[in-house]
Amino acid sequence: MRNIIFLTLSALCLSAVIAQDSNQEILISRGLVDYTDADLLSIYQSYGYEPDPNSERFQLFKSRLAKIIEHNSNPDKKYSQIINKLTFQTDLELKKFRASQNCSATAQANTRSFRKYDLSQLPQYVDWREKGVVTQVKSQGKDCGSCWAFAAVAALESHYALKTGKKPIQFSEQQLVDCARKFDTKGCSGGLPSKGFEYLAYAGGIQNEADYPYEGEDKNCRFNSSKTVVQVQKSYNITFQDENELIYHLANYGPVTIAYQVNSDFDNYKNGVFTSSNCSKDPEDVNHAVLAVGYNMTGKYFIAKNSWGNDWGMNGYFYIELGSNMCGLADCASYPIIGEEVNNNDNDEADKHD
């Protein structure tokens, strides 16, 4: 009987999700002028808000929806937008997880002369998800600007799997949030993945997520070195704004963290190749970090894993334009050089890098 009830509830939940998505598609395709407030309130309420047509949040939703409809009606746009959980957030709320990263200092320290990379010898398409070395999409929550920690940990999870040949395991983002503040990070108020790698090299490694779970807020450091799973040697930082080097290392060594500027164009991303003329490419304007897990040279885009949950974008992933340093994505890219597994005698020789 319990199984029947569970299946019935699951079916109802699935039906509600399908209905919500269907309503959104119809709403966006027909245009805002064809609908009453009652129609809009049904969508608004489905996201957990009280159906008050006079509330400021509802008016914000209507304004954002109008922009989504306008965007999708433009045939020159390379990507589509849709209503999602961010559509209803105020600018102040959005700022909480768009924390400043400012990678200008990192960029200045990493301005090597561009090396000529022969991209013609690389695969036209790479997607590390297909190799089974990318963990599931996670969510940083709406009140903590910890994207840098999620990007760093996602990279570490993948490079651990690549180095050991084992299935990737989930490491602790909260350890970075709590413990890396002496490395120019600010917990829930921002940071850079490369600084997270530097901290891990200093600390002697990282714990797994089960031992040090994510809480979505700044806490006191509780790192237990006896529970370290793997060590990090250092951060490998891609040359400032060198997309060719980024592509080369992404193809040959594995996923790479990228940091860039997110603006309102990005929040309601649905699918397609994200481009924007409204974002900055300056390193001091970087405010979000994700993990690049692949690229498509023919389609001219990177494949990236976000940390906003699997109900955003394409099951938590998105494409972003390749070849133009879109929104500064090549300003301060990095990935970890993995050290040894702790208390493991079957260690491979450390990877060699250019």
LINDA-V580944 format. One record per helix or strand of 3 or more residues. SS is the DSSP state (a for helix, b for strand). FROM is the first residue (numbers start at 0). TO is the last residue. Records with the same first field share a line. If there is no record, write none. Layout:
SS = FROM-TO ; FROM-TO
//
This chain:
a = 1-29 ; 31-33 ; 36-45 ; 55-71 ; 84-87 ; 90-94 ; 103-107 ; 118-120 ; 127-130 ; 146-163 ; 172-178 ; 180-182 ; 192-202 ; 224-226 ; 242-251 ; 263-266 ; 282-284 ; 325-327
b = 78-80 ; 124-126 ; 229-236 ; 255-259 ; 268-273 ; 287-295 ; 300-304 ; 316-320 ; 333-340
//
